[in-house]
Amino acid sequence: MSRTPIGRALQPEKASTSKVHSDSSPPRSFSFSWFVTYKFLNSLFMGLSIGSVFTLYAPLSPATFSAGGIGLALATLIIATQYHRLFNRDWFFRLSFLVECVILLGVIAVLLLPIDQQLAMFVYLGYQLSFAFGGYLVRYETLLIARDQDLKTLDVAKQIAYLVGMGLAWIIYQTLESYWSVSTADGQIQRLYNLLVVVEIAVLYALARSFPRPAKNGKV
């Protein structure tokens, strides 16, 4: 029986990659087990939230999505020209953390603000930012985890979490409508997003544990 690697760390990055770091501190270490946890929680969040996006985006016009698509294509193109600078663990962690923080802000905004055009635009721009960096993040993730078995472990965990998230979202929606008399889409989404805040905070924590900064004595 194959065993999932626990706490595996990659070898230190080569000088040709780490020379683009903005400071003299050593590159971040990498924990495979925590990274699997991070991606599991990230996919769980996606599965839980995917159905709510259609309601949140309802106030936006078709022209908004067309303009957003153009902006996304241009942003992706610009990011692709910077791969030679971004292909290292530090930048992968920084950009991943930025994306997750923006997503967390969007979740909090849904809880605090009425669901209208302004909120829809804020959430939409947040997701567009995550999509803009998506190509880079996926490509570097494949380089970061080079072994076939590890990639299999990661992808299986992500797909299971996505399915679990969608299943949980369906149960929550049905429970709110049948037992709590919350029949409006806005009311159901705002209650679901209380759970999403907790999940997204856990995502950020697991991401931070995936790329610990080595101490001065060389230990993580």
C-alpha positions as CSV (number, residue, x, y, z in Angstrom):
1,M,0.0,0.0,0.0
2,S,1.4,3.4,-1.0
3,R,1.8,6.0,1.7
4,T,1.2,9.7,1.4
5,P,4.4,11.6,2.0
6,I,4.2,13.6,5.2
7,G,6.1,16.8,5.8
8,R,8.4,16.3,2.8
9,A,10.5,19.4,2.0
10,L,12.1,20.2,-1.3
11,Q,15.8,20.9,-1.6
12,P,16.8,24.6,-1.3
13,E,16.3,26.6,-4.5
14,K,19.3,27.2,-6.8
15,A,21.0,30.5,-6.8
16,S,19.8,31.3,-10.3
17,T,16.3,31.2,-9.0
18,S,16.7,32.7,-5.6
19,K,18.8,35.7,-6.8
20,V,15.6,37.5,-7.7
21,H,14.5,37.6,-4.0
22,S,13.9,41.2,-2.8
23,D,16.0,40.6,0.3
24,S,19.0,38.6,1.5
25,S,16.9,36.2,3.6
26,P,17.0,32.5,2.6
27,P,14.2,31.2,0.4
28,R,11.2,29.6,2.1
29,S,11.1,25.9,2.9
30,F,8.2,23.7,1.6
31,S,6.0,21.3,3.4
32,F,4.2,18.9,1.1
33,S,1.7,17.7,3.7
34,W,0.6,21.3,4.6
35,F,0.4,22.1,1.0
36,V,-2.0,19.3,0.4
37,T,-4.0,20.6,3.3
38,Y,-4.0,24.1,1.8
39,K,-5.2,22.9,-1.6
40,F,-7.8,20.7,0.0
41,L,-9.3,23.6,2.0
42,N,-9.0,25.9,-1.1
43,S,-11.0,23.4,-3.2
44,L,-13.5,22.9,-0.3
45,F,-14.0,26.7,-0.4
46,M,-14.5,26.6,-4.1
47,G,-17.1,23.9,-3.9
48,L,-19.0,25.6,-1.1
49,S,-19.0,29.0,-2.9
50,I,-19.5,28.1,-6.6
51,G,-23.3,28.2,-6.5
52,S,-23.4,31.6,-4.8
53,V,-21.4,33.3,-7.6
54,F,-24.4,33.2,-10.0
55,T,-26.6,35.2,-7.5
56,L,-23.8,37.6,-6.6
57,Y,-23.1,38.4,-10.2
58,A,-26.8,39.0,-11.1
59,P,-26.6,42.8,-10.9
60,L,-23.7,43.0,-13.4
61,S,-24.4,43.7,-17.1
62,P,-23.0,41.5,-20.0
63,A,-20.7,44.4,-21.0
64,T,-19.0,44.1,-17.6
65,F,-18.1,40.5,-18.2
66,S,-16.8,41.4,-21.7
67,A,-14.6,44.1,-20.3
68,G,-13.5,41.8,-17.5
69,G,-12.5,39.2,-20.0
70,I,-10.3,41.6,-21.9
71,G,-8.7,42.8,-18.7
72,L,-8.1,39.2,-17.6
73,A,-6.4,38.4,-20.9
74,L,-4.1,41.4,-20.7
75,A,-3.2,40.8,-17.0
76,T,-2.4,37.1,-17.8
77,L,-0.2,38.2,-20.7
78,I,1.7,40.6,-18.5
79,I,2.2,38.1,-15.8
80,A,3.4,35.5,-18.3
81,T,6.2,37.9,-19.4
82,Q,7.4,38.0,-15.8
83,Y,7.8,34.2,-15.3
84,H,11.6,34.5,-15.1
85,R,11.2,36.7,-12.0
86,L,8.2,34.9,-10.4
87,F,9.3,31.3,-10.6
88,N,10.5,30.8,-7.1
89,R,8.9,29.9,-3.8
90,D,8.9,33.3,-2.3
91,W,6.9,34.9,-5.1
92,F,4.6,31.9,-5.3
93,F,3.8,32.3,-1.6
94,R,3.4,36.0,-1.8
95,L,1.0,36.0,-4.7
96,S,-0.9,33.0,-3.4
97,F,-1.3,34.8,-0.1
98,L,-2.4,38.0,-1.8
99,V,-5.0,36.2,-3.8
100,E,-6.4,34.4,-0.7
101,C,-6.5,37.7,1.2
102,V,-8.5,39.3,-1.6
103,I,-10.9,36.4,-1.5
104,L,-11.3,36.8,2.2
105,L,-12.1,40.4,1.8
106,G,-14.8,39.5,-0.7
107,V,-16.4,37.0,1.7
108,I,-16.4,39.6,4.5
109,A,-17.9,42.2,2.2
110,V,-20.8,39.8,1.4
111,L,-21.5,39.5,5.1
112,L,-21.4,43.3,5.8
113,L,-22.9,44.8,2.6
114,P,-26.1,44.5,0.8
115,I,-26.0,42.4,-2.4
116,D,-26.1,45.0,-5.1
117,Q,-24.1,46.2,-8.1
118,Q,-21.2,47.6,-6.1
119,L,-20.7,44.4,-4.1
120,A,-21.0,42.3,-7.2
121,M,-18.3,44.4,-8.9
122,F,-16.0,44.1,-5.9
123,V,-16.4,40.3,-5.7
124,Y,-16.0,40.0,-9.5
125,L,-12.8,42.0,-9.5
126,G,-11.4,39.8,-6.7
127,Y,-12.1,36.6,-8.6
128,Q,-10.6,38.2,-11.8
129,L,-7.4,38.8,-9.8
130,S,-7.3,35.2,-8.7
131,F,-7.9,34.1,-12.3
132,A,-5.1,36.4,-13.6
133,F,-2.6,34.7,-11.4
134,G,-4.1,31.3,-11.9
135,G,-2.0,30.3,-14.9
136,Y,1.2,31.2,-13.2
137,L,0.2,29.5,-9.9
138,V,-0.7,26.2,-11.7
139,R,2.5,26.2,-13.7
140,Y,4.8,26.8,-10.7
141,E,2.8,24.3,-8.6
142,T,3.6,21.6,-11.2
143,L,7.3,22.5,-11.0
144,L,7.2,22.6,-7.2
145,I,5.8,19.1,-7.0
146,A,7.7,17.1,-9.6
147,R,6.9,13.5,-8.6
148,D,4.0,11.8,-10.3
149,Q,2.7,10.2,-7.1
150,D,2.7,13.5,-5.2
151,L,0.8,15.2,-8.1
152,K,-1.7,12.4,-7.9
153,T,-2.1,12.8,-4.2
154,L,-2.6,16.5,-4.6
155,D,-5.2,16.3,-7.4
156,V,-7.2,13.6,-5.7
157,A,-7.4,15.7,-2.5
158,K,-8.5,18.7,-4.5
159,Q,-11.2,16.9,-6.4
160,I,-12.6,15.2,-3.2
161,A,-12.7,18.5,-1.4
162,Y,-14.5,20.2,-4.4
163,L,-17.1,17.5,-4.4
164,V,-17.5,17.6,-0.6
165,G,-17.9,21.4,-0.8
166,M,-20.6,21.2,-3.4
167,G,-22.4,18.5,-1.4
168,L,-22.2,20.5,1.8
169,A,-23.4,23.6,0.0
170,W,-26.5,21.7,-1.3
171,I,-27.2,20.4,2.2
172,I,-26.9,23.9,3.7
173,Y,-29.2,25.4,1.2
174,Q,-31.8,22.7,1.6
175,T,-31.6,22.9,5.4
176,L,-32.0,26.7,5.5
177,E,-35.0,26.5,3.2
178,S,-36.7,23.5,4.8
179,Y,-36.0,23.9,8.5
180,W,-35.1,27.6,9.0
181,S,-37.5,29.2,6.5
182,V,-34.8,31.0,4.7
183,S,-36.1,30.9,1.2
184,T,-34.4,33.9,-0.4
185,A,-31.1,33.4,-2.3
186,D,-29.6,36.5,-0.6
187,G,-30.4,35.2,2.9
188,Q,-29.1,31.7,2.2
189,I,-25.8,33.1,0.7
190,Q,-25.2,35.4,3.6
191,R,-25.6,32.5,6.1
192,L,-23.3,30.3,4.0
193,Y,-20.7,33.0,4.0
194,N,-20.3,32.8,7.8
195,L,-18.9,29.3,7.2
196,L,-16.8,30.5,4.3
197,V,-15.0,33.1,6.5
198,V,-13.8,30.2,8.8
199,V,-12.8,28.1,5.8
200,E,-10.8,30.9,4.2
201,I,-9.0,31.8,7.4
202,A,-8.0,28.1,7.6
203,V,-6.8,28.3,3.9
204,L,-4.5,31.2,4.8
205,Y,-3.2,29.4,7.9
206,A,-2.4,26.2,5.9
207,L,-0.8,28.3,3.1
208,A,1.5,30.0,5.6
209,R,2.5,26.6,7.1
210,S,3.2,25.3,3.7
211,F,6.0,27.8,3.1
212,P,7.7,28.5,6.5
213,R,10.6,30.9,6.7
214,P,13.7,29.1,7.9
215,A,15.1,30.5,11.1
216,K,18.6,32.0,11.3
217,N,20.0,28.7,12.6
218,G,18.7,26.9,9.5
219,K,15.8,25.3,11.2
220,V,12.2,25.8,10.1
